[in-house]
Amino acid sequence: MQAPCCPTTHDAIQWISPAIAMLAVVFGPLITWKLTSRQIGEARAAEDRRRDDARLADEQRRNDERKVSNKQIVAPMRQAWINKLRENIAELLQAAFQVASGPGPMPDIPNFVRLVQTMAEVELSLNLNEDDHKKLLYLLSQLVAKSVEHPGNPNPDHWIKFWQEQREIRLAAANVLKREWDRVKSDDAN
C-alpha cells in the first residue's frame, strides 16, 4: 500500500466546505451588524435633517409673520410718530420765531409756553441713543435758548443767524425723518 504523499482534491474539498461555513458563522453576523449600524446611522441622520428642515421652515414662517406684523401694526405707528414729530418741529420753529420777534425785552408768555411745551414734546419723541436725533435736539435747544435770550432784537445779524440756524435745523430734521421713513418702508421697522 502506498501512503498518500499529498492531499487529494477530495480531501481539500472536505476542508473547504467547513471552512466556508465557519467563516459564514463568524463573519456573517459581523457584516450584518455593520450594515445594520450603518442603516441606523443613516436613518438617524435623515431624521435629524428632517427636524432641522422643519425647524428652519418654522423660523422662516415666524420671520414672515413678523414682517407682516411689522407692516400691519408697527409701520403705521411709526408713520404716525414721524408725522407728529414733523408737526412738532414745525410748531417749535414757528413758536421760536414768534418769541424771538416779540415786542419787548420779555418773551410773550403764551408763545413762550407754546415754545417750551413743543420743545418738551419733540425731546420726548426723539431717540437719544441715535446721533442724528441728538444733533437735532442740540440744534433745537440752541435755537430755543437764542429766541428767549433777546426777544425783539432789531439787529439784522441776529436775524440772519437765526434763519441760518432754522435752516440747519430743517436739514437735520429732514435727515432724521428720511431715515425713519426708510425704516417704515423696509421690513426692519423695529
C-alpha positions as CSV (number, residue, x, y, z in Angstrom):
1,M,0.0,0.0,0.0
2,Q,1.1,3.2,-0.9
3,A,1.0,6.2,1.5
4,P,-0.5,9.3,0.2
5,C,2.2,11.9,-0.5
6,C,-0.1,14.8,-0.9
7,P,-3.7,15.6,-0.2
8,T,-6.1,14.8,-2.9
9,T,-8.7,17.1,-4.3
10,H,-11.3,15.2,-2.4
11,D,-9.6,15.9,0.9
12,A,-9.3,19.6,0.0
13,I,-13.0,19.8,-0.8
14,Q,-13.8,18.2,2.5
15,W,-11.9,21.0,4.3
16,I,-13.1,23.9,2.2
17,S,-16.8,23.5,2.9
18,P,-16.4,23.5,6.7
19,A,-14.0,26.4,6.5
20,I,-16.5,28.5,4.4
21,A,-19.3,27.6,6.9
22,M,-17.1,28.6,9.8
23,L,-16.3,32.0,8.1
24,A,-20.0,32.5,7.4
25,V,-20.8,31.8,11.1
26,V,-18.1,34.2,12.3
27,F,-18.2,37.0,9.8
28,G,-21.9,36.8,8.7
29,P,-23.2,38.4,12.0
30,L,-20.4,40.9,12.0
31,I,-21.2,42.0,8.4
32,T,-24.9,42.1,9.3
33,W,-24.2,44.1,12.4
34,K,-22.1,46.6,10.5
35,L,-24.7,47.1,7.8
36,T,-27.5,47.4,10.3
37,S,-25.4,50.0,12.3
38,R,-24.8,52.0,9.1
39,Q,-28.5,51.9,8.2
40,I,-29.5,53.0,11.7
41,G,-27.0,55.8,11.5
42,E,-28.3,56.9,8.1
43,A,-31.8,56.8,9.4
44,R,-30.9,58.9,12.4
45,A,-29.1,61.4,10.1
46,A,-32.1,61.6,7.8
47,E,-34.4,62.2,10.8
48,D,-32.0,64.9,12.1
49,R,-32.1,66.6,8.7
50,R,-35.9,66.4,8.6
51,R,-36.0,68.0,12.1
52,D,-33.6,70.7,11.0
53,D,-35.6,71.4,7.9
54,A,-38.8,71.6,9.9
55,R,-37.1,74.0,12.4
56,L,-35.8,76.2,9.6
57,A,-39.2,76.2,8.0
58,D,-40.8,77.2,11.3
59,E,-38.3,80.0,11.8
60,Q,-38.9,81.3,8.3
61,R,-42.7,81.2,8.9
62,R,-42.2,83.2,12.2
63,N,-40.0,85.7,10.3
64,D,-42.6,86.1,7.6
65,E,-45.3,86.6,10.3
66,R,-43.1,89.3,12.0
67,K,-42.7,91.1,8.7
68,V,-46.4,91.0,8.1
69,S,-47.0,92.2,11.7
70,N,-44.5,95.0,11.2
71,K,-46.2,96.1,8.0
72,Q,-49.6,96.0,9.5
73,I,-49.0,97.2,13.1
74,V,-45.6,98.8,13.6
75,A,-45.3,100.7,10.3
76,P,-48.5,102.7,10.8
77,M,-47.5,103.5,14.4
78,R,-44.0,104.6,13.2
79,Q,-45.6,106.7,10.4
80,A,-47.9,108.4,12.9
81,W,-44.8,109.2,15.1
82,I,-43.0,110.6,12.1
83,N,-45.9,112.8,11.2
84,K,-46.3,114.1,14.8
85,L,-42.6,114.8,15.1
86,R,-42.7,116.7,11.8
87,E,-45.6,118.8,13.1
88,N,-44.0,119.4,16.4
89,I,-40.7,120.6,14.8
90,A,-42.6,123.0,12.5
91,E,-44.6,124.2,15.5
92,L,-41.4,124.7,17.5
93,L,-39.8,126.7,14.7
94,Q,-42.8,128.9,14.4
95,A,-43.0,129.4,18.2
96,A,-39.3,130.2,18.4
97,F,-39.8,132.9,15.7
98,Q,-42.8,134.4,17.5
99,V,-40.9,134.5,20.8
100,A,-37.7,136.0,19.1
101,S,-39.7,138.6,17.3
102,G,-41.7,139.6,20.3
103,P,-42.3,143.3,21.1
104,G,-40.1,143.8,24.1
105,P,-37.3,142.6,26.3
106,M,-39.6,139.9,27.8
107,P,-40.9,137.0,25.8
108,D,-44.6,136.8,25.1
109,I,-46.0,134.4,27.7
110,P,-48.4,132.4,25.5
111,N,-45.8,131.9,22.8
112,F,-43.2,131.1,25.4
113,V,-45.4,128.5,26.9
114,R,-46.1,127.0,23.5
115,L,-42.4,127.0,22.7
116,V,-41.5,125.2,25.9
117,Q,-44.3,122.7,25.6
118,T,-43.5,121.9,22.0
119,M,-39.8,121.6,22.8
120,A,-40.7,119.1,25.5
121,E,-42.8,117.1,23.1
122,V,-40.0,117.0,20.5
123,E,-37.4,116.0,23.1
124,L,-39.7,113.1,24.3
125,S,-40.2,112.0,20.7
126,L,-36.5,111.6,19.9
127,N,-34.3,108.6,20.5
128,L,-31.2,109.9,22.2
129,N,-29.3,106.7,21.5
130,E,-29.0,107.9,17.9
131,D,-26.5,110.5,16.8
132,D,-28.8,112.3,14.3
133,H,-31.5,112.6,16.9
134,K,-29.0,114.0,19.4
135,K,-27.8,116.6,16.9
136,L,-31.4,117.7,16.1
137,L,-32.2,118.1,19.8
138,Y,-29.0,120.1,20.3
139,L,-29.8,122.4,17.4
140,L,-33.4,122.9,18.7
141,S,-32.2,123.6,22.2
142,Q,-29.8,126.3,20.9
143,L,-32.5,127.9,18.9
144,V,-34.9,128.0,21.8
145,A,-32.3,129.5,24.0
146,K,-31.4,132.2,21.5
147,S,-35.0,133.1,20.8
148,V,-35.7,133.6,24.5
149,E,-32.4,135.4,25.2
150,H,-33.1,138.5,23.1
151,P,-36.7,138.8,22.1
152,G,-37.4,141.7,19.7
153,N,-33.7,142.1,18.8
154,P,-33.6,144.6,15.9
155,N,-30.0,143.7,14.9
156,P,-30.1,142.2,11.3
157,D,-27.1,140.0,12.0
158,H,-29.1,138.4,14.8
159,W,-31.9,137.6,12.3
160,I,-29.5,136.3,9.6
161,K,-28.0,133.9,12.2
162,F,-31.5,133.0,13.4
163,W,-32.6,132.0,9.9
164,Q,-29.3,130.1,9.3
165,E,-29.9,128.1,12.5
166,Q,-33.5,127.4,11.4
167,R,-32.3,126.1,8.0
168,E,-29.7,123.9,9.8
169,I,-32.5,122.5,12.0
170,R,-34.7,121.8,9.0
171,L,-31.8,119.9,7.3
172,A,-31.1,117.9,10.4
173,A,-34.8,117.2,10.9
174,A,-35.1,116.1,7.2
175,N,-32.2,113.6,7.8
176,V,-34.0,112.1,10.8
177,L,-37.3,112.0,9.2
178,K,-35.9,110.5,6.0
179,R,-34.1,107.7,7.8
180,E,-37.2,106.9,9.9
181,W,-39.3,106.9,6.7
182,D,-36.8,104.5,5.2
183,R,-37.3,102.2,8.2
184,V,-41.1,102.3,7.7
185,K,-40.6,101.2,4.0
186,S,-38.2,98.5,4.9
187,D,-39.1,95.2,6.6
188,D,-37.0,96.1,9.6
189,A,-39.0,98.9,11.2
190,N,-38.4,97.7,14.8
